[in-house]
Every structure is written in C-alpha cells, then in structure tokens.
Amino acid sequence: MSPLTHTLASFGPLKGVTILDLTRVVAGPYCAMLLADMGASVIKIEHPNDPDLTREFPPMSRSAATPVSGFFAQFNRNKQAVCLDLKHPDGKATFLQMVAKADIVIENFRPGTMDKLGLGYKVLKAVNPALVFTAISGFGQHGPNSSRPAFDSSAQASGGLWSMNGTVEEPMRVGTVLGDLSAALYAAIGTLGALREAERSGHGQLVDVSQQDSIISLTENALVTYTETGEVVGPTGNGHPFVKPYGRYACKDGFVFFGAYTDKFWREACQAFGTPELASDPELDTMAKRFEQATYLRRVKPIVEGWCAAYTKAELEALTGDRFPLSPIKSMDEVVADPHVRERDMVVSVECQGAQFEVFGNPIKLSGGTLEKGASAPAVGQHNPQIYREWLGLDQTQYDELVARGVI
C-alpha cells in the first residue's frame, strides 16, 4: 500500500501501515489508538455533520478558550481526522479510493450497517484483496443476537460478568467500560494477526470481535466451573471463592488488598508483622488449612485485620516491600501521584485543539518506543487537505467539488 506519513514521527513497528478508522465512542477508537501509538498512520473518518459524539463528553478542557473533550482526546491521540459522508455516492467512491491505498479498516457499527452502505467486507475485499477489515460489535457479525444494539453494560450483563461482580447480596456492574475496553484489546490483537497474514500471503480477512465474547473470556473459572460441576458462580464481594486470605482489609486511613495466601508469603507476612510463631501454628501452617472457611473466619481473618488496622496505607506498603502481595486500594488522585506510575509513563500529556490534557499512557512498553508522549488529537476534518489532496491525490477541482457538495 501507499504509506501515509505519520503526524508526529516516522517510526514504530507499525510504520507504513495505514488504517481507516470509522469508529466512534470507545471500543473502536481505543483499538485504533493503540495501533497509532505503535506507529500506524490512522485516519479518523467522521460524518461532516455528525462527528464522534464523544467530542462532547466530559471532562471538558480548562486550558482552552472553547470547550474541548478530554475523553475524546484520550482515545483519539495520534490520529489524523477527515470528514466524509459515506451515504453520498461521491463519499462512497472516495472511500473506495482510500480503501485501495489502505491496509486496515476498523468499524464498530451495528452488524449490517456497512453492507447497507454498500461498503461491506466483500465489496472492500474486491477493491483491496489484502485488506484487513476489523468489525467490533456488541454480539458479533453472526448469530441470533447479532443485530441487537449494545453498549458496554449490554456485554457485562449478557457475558456473565455482572452476575459475578459486586457484593454477595447484590450483583454490580464493573465500574468501568470493560466490555468496550476488552473488545478493543482483542480487536487490536486480531488486527495485528490478520495483518501479519496479509503481509505474508497477500490475503486479508475479516476480524470479528464481539463485546459479549470478550466479556465471557474474562470470567476466569466461572464457565468451566459451571460446565464441570453445575455450580453457578455468583458475587464474592471483595474476597475470593477459595483463596484465603486474599481480599480487602481496613487500615488506619482506608483499605488495602492483602494477598499473602501461599505458604511462602504467609511466612513472610508473619515475620513482617512481628508474629513469626503464627507461621508454625498447627492450625495455620498450611495453605489448605487457611483455606478452610471456618478456620479463616475464626483465626486467619482476625489476624490479618489486626495486622492491617495498626498501620496506614503508606506504612503497610513500606513495611511489606517486595516480600508478599499487599497493595493500597488507591483513589485516582493517588494513582496519578504514584511515582511508579509516572516512571512508567502511564500519565502523559495530549494536546487537542489548543487544550492540554493528562491522560493514561500506553501499557504496551516497547524497547523501540511508542508515540503517546507529546501526542495530539485532531479537530473535526483537521486533515482534509493533507489526506485528500496529498495522500489520495485528488486535484484541487475534485477536492473543491467534494467540499461544495458537503461530502467532506
């Protein structure tokens, strides 16, 4: 394909890969953003009169003259943006020209939408046989429920996660859009796998990622527990169904996760808290004994509660060091201030339309580097001239006609 020069730099493992990003909200934009951070040239395509609705999502900027969405900036950094009306005949024709020069198309419309536009995978494959077409949806491209509308909560509900999370008394939704985020991650993995095959064989393929499927894959042992034993796993609160001690415990200024359940870690904890004799206590000296619910409630839980209650979160973190798992349950202000998080560039600055935001970085750390530091997110149609004139090769008359017709 004809590579598109990256907006910021020309390096990264995906240098030379061009992606047409038709997505909106979270799952699709996040998938494309991860690939952009690794050097892919991502063209975000939005309708001229109906751009990505997250441009209006809070938080809005405090550092720009006009409101700009930090939510949008976070999921759309390192992209170039153009306007294009895919319902207009000239818009379809222009998109097909772009497809012929691209490597990947990512969309997260409801299944069937691209076919109704006359731009489904079969059509695009005929134009570009090596194209990777990644489709992210609530329930997948086939199956009885494929046409149903979906949000993140639809996936958490239908994938079983909602029924497992929360207190013992009340199932609760996980407090982040895990259906969107997990689908984005799987879509990025699938896209890279399909791209590798396309580069090897010249044949692209459809990557079909469902939010429901993604959630099901995150339910740990719940599915196999049911299929093997008939037991339906429900909420376990802040504990674990069989591993003990492993959960939330109160301290002087909040809560910590304490996870010293193995024999080695239990011995380390007993030493750290000045009670080494508990490591050889005949009621507590093996992991199996500590797992027994009655023993846990009568002996283990009060011991751990007493240990933690005597210290603050910071004191506990310093006391335990790297001896056994213990982590303060941090609020977001504490996460942002964490020097370890800062050291790993998980808080980075992104510019969008004159506004500066601090957003999360990229958890994929490559020795060759990624592009999220100092990145920017585009305004609606910001790169129309560069993409349509310079990359696609339209002359000025053709470009002006698309503008006059409201196609771009």
C-alpha positions in Angstrom: 0.0 0.0 0.0 1.0 3.6 -0.3 2.2 4.6 3.2 0.9 7.8 4.9 3.4 9.9 6.8 2.6 9.8 10.5 1.5 13.0 12.1 4.3 13.0 14.7 7.1 10.7 13.7 8.0 8.1 11.2 9.0 5.2 13.5 7.5 2.3 15.4 6.8 -1.3 14.5 3.7 -0.3 12.5 5.4 2.4 10.5 4.0 2.3 6.9 0.7 0.8 7.9 -2.4 2.9 7.1 -5.7 2.5 8.9 -9.1 3.9 8.1 -10.8 4.4 11.4 -14.6 4.7 11.0 -15.3 4.1 14.7 -17.0 6.1 17.5 -17.1 6.2 21.3 -14.6 3.8 23.0 -14.1 0.3 21.7 -13.1 1.1 18.1 -11.3 4.4 18.8 -9.2 2.8 21.6 -8.3 -0.1 19.3 -7.1 2.3 16.6 -5.3 4.5 19.1 -3.2 1.5 20.4 -2.1 0.8 16.8 -1.4 4.5 16.2 0.8 4.6 19.3 2.8 1.9 17.7 3.4 3.9 14.6 0.4 3.2 12.3 -1.0 6.1 10.4 -4.6 6.3 11.4 -7.1 8.4 9.5 -10.2 9.0 11.6 -13.2 9.4 9.3 -16.3 11.3 10.6 -19.5 12.4 9.0 -19.3 16.2 8.3 -22.4 16.9 10.3 -22.3 14.0 12.8 -18.8 13.6 14.2 -17.9 11.2 17.0 -20.3 12.1 19.9 -17.5 11.8 22.5 -16.3 15.2 21.3 -19.0 16.4 23.7 -18.2 14.0 26.6 -16.8 15.3 29.9 -14.3 16.3 31.2 -14.1 19.4 29.1 -10.9 21.4 29.0 -9.9 24.1 31.5 -6.9 25.2 29.3 -8.6 26.2 26.1 -10.8 29.2 25.0 -13.5 26.9 23.8 -14.7 23.6 25.3 -12.7 20.5 24.2 -13.3 17.0 25.4 -10.6 15.2 27.4 -12.5 12.0 26.9 -12.2 12.3 23.1 -8.5 13.4 23.3 -7.6 10.3 25.4 -9.0 7.8 22.9 -8.1 9.6 19.7 -4.5 10.7 20.1 -2.0 10.2 17.2 -4.7 10.3 14.6 -5.4 12.4 11.5 -9.1 13.4 11.0 -11.1 13.9 7.9 -14.8 14.4 7.1 -16.6 12.1 4.7 -20.3 11.3 4.1 -20.4 7.6 3.4 -24.1 7.8 2.3 -23.3 10.2 -0.5 -22.4 8.5 -3.8 -19.3 10.6 -4.1 -18.5 9.8 -0.5 -18.7 6.0 -1.2 -16.5 6.5 -4.3 -13.9 8.5 -2.3 -13.9 5.9 0.5 -13.2 3.1 -2.0 -10.3 5.1 -3.4 -9.0 5.3 0.1 -9.5 1.6 0.8 -7.4 0.8 -2.3 -4.4 2.5 -0.6 -5.0 1.4 3.0 -4.1 -1.7 4.9 -6.8 -1.8 7.6 -10.4 -0.7 8.0 -11.8 -0.6 11.6 -15.5 -0.1 12.2 -17.9 -0.5 15.2 -21.3 0.0 13.6 -24.1 -2.5 14.2 -23.6 -5.5 12.0 -25.1 -5.0 8.6 -24.6 -1.2 8.6 -21.6 -1.3 6.3 -23.4 -3.7 3.9 -26.4 -1.3 3.8 -24.0 1.5 2.8 -22.7 -0.7 0.0 -19.3 -0.8 1.7 -19.3 -4.3 3.4 -16.3 -6.5 3.6 -17.0 -8.3 0.3 -17.1 -5.0 -1.6 -13.9 -3.7 0.1 -12.1 -7.0 -0.4 -12.8 -6.8 -4.2 -11.1 -3.4 -4.2 -8.2 -4.5 -2.0 -7.7 -8.2 -1.5 -5.1 -7.7 1.2 -7.3 -5.5 3.3 -7.8 -6.4 7.0 -11.4 -5.5 7.9 -11.9 -5.3 11.7 -15.5 -5.2 12.9 -16.2 -4.6 16.6 -19.8 -5.0 17.7 -22.0 -5.9 20.7 -22.8 -9.5 19.7 -20.7 -10.3 16.7 -21.2 -10.4 12.9 -23.3 -13.6 13.0 -25.6 -15.4 15.5 -29.2 -14.9 16.6 -28.4 -11.7 18.5 -26.0 -10.1 16.1 -28.3 -7.3 15.1 -29.2 -6.2 18.6 -27.9 -2.8 19.7 -25.4 -2.9 22.6 -23.4 -0.8 25.0 -20.7 -1.8 27.5 -23.3 -2.8 30.1 -25.0 -5.0 27.5 -21.8 -7.0 27.3 -21.3 -7.1 31.1 -24.9 -8.3 31.5 -25.0 -10.9 28.7 -21.5 -12.1 29.2 -22.0 -13.1 32.8 -19.6 -10.6 34.4 -22.4 -8.5 36.0 -23.8 -11.6 37.8 -20.4 -12.4 39.3 -19.3 -8.9 40.4 -20.4 -6.9 43.5 -21.3 -7.9 47.0 -22.6 -11.3 47.9 -26.1 -9.7 48.3 -26.2 -7.7 45.1 -24.6 -8.1 41.7 -23.0 -5.0 40.3 -21.6 -3.7 37.0 -17.9 -3.4 37.0 -17.2 0.3 37.4 -15.5 0.9 34.0 -16.5 0.1 30.4 -14.8 -3.3 30.5 -16.9 -4.5 27.6 -15.6 -1.7 25.4 -12.0 -1.9 26.6 -11.6 -5.6 26.4 -13.2 -5.7 22.9 -10.7 -3.0 21.8 -7.7 -5.1 23.1 -8.9 -8.3 21.4 -9.6 -6.3 18.2 -6.0 -4.9 18.2 -4.6 -8.4 18.7 -6.8 -9.9 15.9 -6.0 -7.0 13.6 -2.2 -7.5 14.0 -2.6 -11.2 13.5 -4.6 -10.7 10.3 -2.1 -8.0 9.1 0.8 -10.5 9.6 -1.1 -13.0 7.4 -1.9 -10.3 4.8 1.7 -9.3 4.6 2.8 -12.9 4.2 0.2 -14.1 1.7 -1.4 -11.0 0.2 -4.8 -12.1 1.5 -6.7 -10.0 4.0 -9.6 -11.2 6.2 -12.5 -10.2 8.4 -11.7 -9.8 12.1 -15.0 -10.2 14.1 -14.8 -9.1 17.7 -17.8 -9.1 20.0 -18.1 -7.3 23.3 -20.1 -10.2 24.7 -17.5 -12.7 23.6 -14.8 -10.5 25.1 -16.5 -10.4 28.5 -17.1 -14.1 28.6 -13.4 -14.7 28.1 -12.7 -12.5 31.2 -14.9 -14.6 33.7 -11.9 -16.6 34.8 -13.1 -20.1 36.0 -16.8 -19.4 36.1 -17.7 -21.0 32.8 -15.6 -24.2 33.3 -16.9 -24.4 36.9 -20.5 -24.5 35.7 -19.9 -26.9 32.8 -17.9 -29.3 35.0 -19.8 -29.1 38.3 -23.1 -27.3 37.6 -22.3 -24.6 40.1 -23.3 -21.1 39.1 -20.7 -18.6 40.4 -22.1 -15.5 42.0 -20.6 -12.4 43.5 -17.9 -13.0 46.1 -17.6 -9.4 47.2 -14.0 -8.3 48.0 -12.8 -11.8 48.7 -12.0 -14.9 46.6 -14.2 -18.0 46.3 -11.4 -20.3 47.6 -8.1 -18.4 48.1 -7.7 -17.1 51.6 -6.5 -14.6 52.9 -7.0 -12.7 49.7 -9.1 -9.5 49.7 -9.8 -6.1 51.1 -8.8 -5.3 54.6 -9.2 -2.0 56.5 -6.3 0.0 57.7 -5.9 3.4 59.5 -6.7 5.6 56.5 -8.6 3.3 54.1 -8.2 -0.2 52.7 -5.5 -2.4 51.2 -5.5 -5.6 49.2 -3.7 -8.3 51.2 -2.9 -11.5 49.3 -0.3 -13.5 51.3 -2.1 -16.8 50.9 0.7 -19.2 49.8 2.8 -20.8 52.5 5.9 -18.8 51.5 4.0 -15.4 51.5 2.2 -16.3 54.8 5.6 -16.9 56.5 6.9 -13.6 55.2 3.8 -11.8 56.5 4.1 -13.4 59.9 7.7 -12.2 60.0 6.9 -8.7 58.8 4.2 -8.1 61.3 6.2 -9.4 64.2 4.3 -12.7 64.8 6.7 -15.4 63.4 5.1 -18.0 65.6 1.9 -18.0 63.6 3.8 -19.5 60.6 4.2 -22.7 62.5 0.8 -22.7 64.3 -0.6 -26.2 63.7 -4.0 -24.7 62.7 -2.5 -22.3 60.2 0.7 -23.9 58.9 -0.5 -25.0 55.5 -2.4 -23.2 52.7 -5.1 -25.9 52.7 -5.8 -25.3 56.4 -6.0 -21.5 55.9 -8.5 -22.0 53.0 -11.0 -23.7 55.3 -13.8 -21.3 55.7 -14.3 -22.0 59.4 -10.6 -21.6 60.2 -10.4 -18.5 58.0 -13.3 -16.8 59.9 -12.2 -17.8 63.4 -8.4 -17.4 63.1 -7.0 -16.0 59.8 -9.3 -13.1 59.2 -9.0 -11.6 62.7 -5.2 -11.9 62.5 -4.9 -10.1 59.1 -7.4 -7.5 60.2 -5.3 -6.8 63.3 -2.2 -6.5 61.3 -3.6 -4.0 58.8 -5.6 -1.9 61.3 -2.4 -0.8 63.1 -0.9 1.0 60.0 -1.7 3.5 57.3 -1.7 2.5 53.6 1.7 4.1 53.1 3.1 2.4 56.2 1.8 -1.0 55.1 3.2 -0.6 51.6 6.6 0.4 53.0 6.5 -2.4 55.6 5.8 -5.2 53.1 8.0 -4.0 50.3 8.6 -6.9 47.9 8.1 -9.6 50.5 4.5 -10.5 49.7 1.5 -9.1 47.8 -0.1 -6.1 49.5 -1.3 -3.0 47.7 -3.1 0.1 48.9 -6.5 0.5 47.4 -5.8 3.8 45.7 -8.2 6.5 44.6 -7.4 8.1 41.2 -5.6 11.1 42.8 -3.3 8.7 44.5 -2.8 6.7 41.3 -1.8 9.8 39.3 0.6 10.9 42.1 2.2 7.4 42.2 5.9 7.8 41.3 6.0 4.3 39.9 3.1 5.1 37.5 4.9 8.3 36.5 8.1 6.5 35.9 6.4 4.1 33.5 4.8 7.0 31.5 1.3 5.9 32.4 0.3 9.6 32.7 1.1 11.5 29.5 0.2 14.9 28.0 -2.1 15.1 25.0 -3.0 18.3 23.1 -6.3 18.7 21.4 -7.4 22.0 19.7 -5.4 24.1 22.0 -6.3 22.2 25.2 -3.8 20.2 27.2 -4.9 17.0 29.0 -3.1 14.5 31.1 -4.4 11.1 30.1 -3.4 7.5 30.5 -0.4 6.3 28.6 0.1 3.1 26.7 0.6 -0.1 28.8 2.5 -1.7 25.9 6.1 -0.9 26.5 8.4 -1.5 23.5 12.2 -1.1 23.8 12.0 0.7 20.4 9.5 3.2 21.9 5.9 4.2 21.2 4.3 7.5 20.2 2.0 8.5 23.0 4.3 11.0 24.7 3.6 14.5 23.3 0.8 13.3 21.1 -2.2 15.3 19.9 -5.8 14.5 19.0 -7.4 16.1 15.9 -10.3 18.5 15.3 -13.1 17.5 13.1 -11.8 17.3 9.5 -8.5 18.9 10.5 -6.5 16.9 7.9 -8.9 17.0 5.0 -6.4 18.8 2.7 -3.4 16.6 3.6 -5.3 13.3 3.2 -7.5 14.1 0.2 -5.0 16.2 -1.8 -1.6 14.9 -0.8 -2.2 11.2 0.1 -5.2 10.3 -2.0 -4.1 12.5 -4.9 -7.3 14.5 -5.7 -6.6 17.6 -7.7 -7.9 21.0 -6.4 -11.0 20.9 -8.6 -12.0 17.4 -7.4 -11.4 18.5 -3.8 -13.4 21.7 -4.1 -16.3 19.8 -5.6 -16.5 17.4 -2.6 -16.5 20.4 -0.3 -19.2 22.1 -2.3 -21.4 19.0 -2.2 -21.0 18.6 1.5 -19.3 15.2 1.1 -16.2 16.3 3.1 
